[in-house]
Structures are given as structure tokens and as C-alpha cells.
Amino acid sequence: MSDYVKALRQQLGTMPLILVGSTVIVLNDEKQILLQLRSDIKMWGLPGGAMEPGESLEDTARRELFEETGLHTSQLRFVTMLSGQQDYYQYPNGDEVYGVTAVFLAEQIDGQLATVDGESLQLAYFSLDALPSNTVKKAIDSINTYLLKENITDRMKGRDLVEPF
């Protein structure tokens, strides 16, 4: 949790916050998708997080990608914006958030996979038709939107979308 969000939480407690942020879809050469096993909820998700004051959505995506995976990208492509009920989450400690999240595809990646900031317990690439059963809904929504926009169906063995869990 950023210092900014911590300061808000000290003032507002667990009440719903509207947070702006970014998440990043990373594909390897085999077209597998990078997921992180999150330390806070013990579920798989995409790298990403909340915007810091003064950042752009792209800055946020690049910073979060590095902090959570050790990877850098110089080129991001906008995929979609998530908001409303599809981007609501209640954390185990009771904190509630409604996100406004920009989803980006990282088109060029540099660096070595590493858990830099402690937010990732594990990093792994998964086939689109074999995502872990404990993948967060927001990640599934982001991946499905990317697949629809790219019209990627041949990699999914006849399924139109990744099955939500």
C-alpha cells in the first residue's frame, strides 16, 4: 500500500475509496501471460496498482510493473479502462476500493523476473487456457477484454473467453 493510500486510510478507515491505477498484461514469446501470486490475498493477478500523486497512468503502469516483477517496458499499448462494480474489491482487512484502472499491454520487456517490493510471492507465465483457479476476477476481466480486442481465439482451444473462476 502506498504512503498516499495509507494516509487516506488513516483518515477514512475502511470506507470505500475511489482509486485510480494501472495494470499491465505481459506476454512472453510463447504467448503465455505473466501473473503474480499476490502476497496480500494469496491469489494470482496481473501486475499493477494505484497511481501516486503526479503520475500519469503510463508512469503508474511502468512503476508497478518494475516494483512487482523486476521488468521494464518502454512501450505500452492501451487495452481498456475498468471501473464501477467490475473494479470493486474488499480486502481481507475490510478496506473497500472502487478502482478506475487503465489496462495496458507491455509490448517490449527488458529485465529479469524478480519479486522486488514484497507484493509478489511468486511470478509465473501461464497459457491462456490454463490459468490458475485462484485468479482474481479483475485479471480475468482484463485478459478477456484484451483477447476480444485482439480477436485471439485460436490459442484458447475453441473457447471464446477465459473461464472466470
Residue pairs with C-beta under 8 A, 6 or more apart in sequence:
1 9
2 49
2 50
2 52
4 50
4 52
4 53
5 17
5 19
5 50
8 17
9 17
9 95
14 93
14 94
14 95
14 96
15 96
16 88
16 96
16 97
16 98
17 95
17 96
17 97
17 98
18 97
18 98
18 99
18 100
19 50
19 51
19 97
19 98
19 99
19 100
20 50
20 51
20 57
20 99
20 100
20 101
21 48
21 49
21 50
21 51
21 60
21 64
21 99
21 100
21 101
21 102
22 48
22 49
22 51
22 57
22 58
22 60
22 61
22 64
22 101
22 102
22 103
22 104
23 45
23 46
23 47
23 48
23 49
23 61
23 64
23 101
23 102
23 103
23 104
23 138
23 139
23 142
24 46
24 47
24 48
24 61
24 64
24 65
24 73
24 76
24 103
24 104
24 105
24 106
25 33
25 34
25 46
25 79
25 103
25 104
25 105
25 106
25 142
25 143
25 146
26 33
26 34
26 47
26 65
26 69
26 71
26 73
26 106
26 109
27 33
27 34
27 105
28 34
28 125
30 125
31 128
31 155
32 125
32 126
32 127
32 128
33 125
33 126
33 128
33 131
33 143
34 46
34 47
34 69
34 113
34 123
34 124
34 125
35 44
35 45
35 46
35 123
35 124
35 125
35 126
35 131
35 132
35 135
35 139
36 44
36 45
36 46
36 47
36 68
36 69
36 119
36 120
36 121
36 122
36 123
37 43
37 44
37 120
37 121
37 122
37 123
37 124
38 44
38 45
38 119
38 120
38 121
38 136
39 118
39 119
39 120
39 121
40 91
40 92
40 119
41 91
41 92
41 136
42 121
42 134
43 134
43 135
43 136
44 126
44 131
44 132
44 134
44 135
44 136
44 139
45 135
45 136
45 138
45 139
46 103
46 138
46 139
46 142
46 143
47 64
47 65
47 68
47 69
47 120
48 60
48 61
48 64
48 65
48 68
48 101
49 60
49 64
49 67
49 68
49 119
50 60
51 57
51 59
51 60
52 60
52 63
55 63
57 102
57 104
58 76
58 104
60 102
61 73
61 76
61 102
61 104
61 106
62 72
62 73
62 76
65 71
65 72
65 73
65 106
66 72
66 111
66 116
67 116
67 117
67 119
68 115
68 116
68 117
68 119
68 120
69 111
69 113
69 114
69 115
69 116
69 120
69 123
70 111
70 112
70 113
70 114
70 115
70 116
71 106
71 109
71 110
71 111
71 112
71 113
72 109
72 110
72 111
73 106
73 107
73 108
73 109
73 110
74 108
74 110
75 106
75 107
75 108
76 104
76 105
76 106
76 107
77 104
77 105
77 107
78 102
78 103
78 104
79 103
79 104
79 105
79 142
79 145
79 146
79 149
80 103
80 142
80 145
80 146
80 149
81 100
81 101
81 102
81 103
82 99
82 100
82 101
82 103
82 138
82 141
82 142
83 98
83 99
83 100
83 101
84 98
86 137
86 138
86 141
87 98
87 99
87 100
87 101
87 138
88 96
88 97
88 98
88 99
89 96
89 97
89 99
89 138
90 96
90 97
91 97
99 138
101 138
101 142
103 142
103 145
103 146
105 146
113 123
114 123
115 121
115 122
115 123
126 132
127 155
128 143
128 147
128 152
128 155
128 156
128 162
129 155
129 156
129 157
129 159
129 162
131 140
131 143
131 162
131 165
133 165
134 165
135 165
137 164
137 165
140 162
140 164
140 165
143 162
144 161
144 162
146 152
147 153
147 156
147 161
147 162
148 161
153 159
153 160
156 162
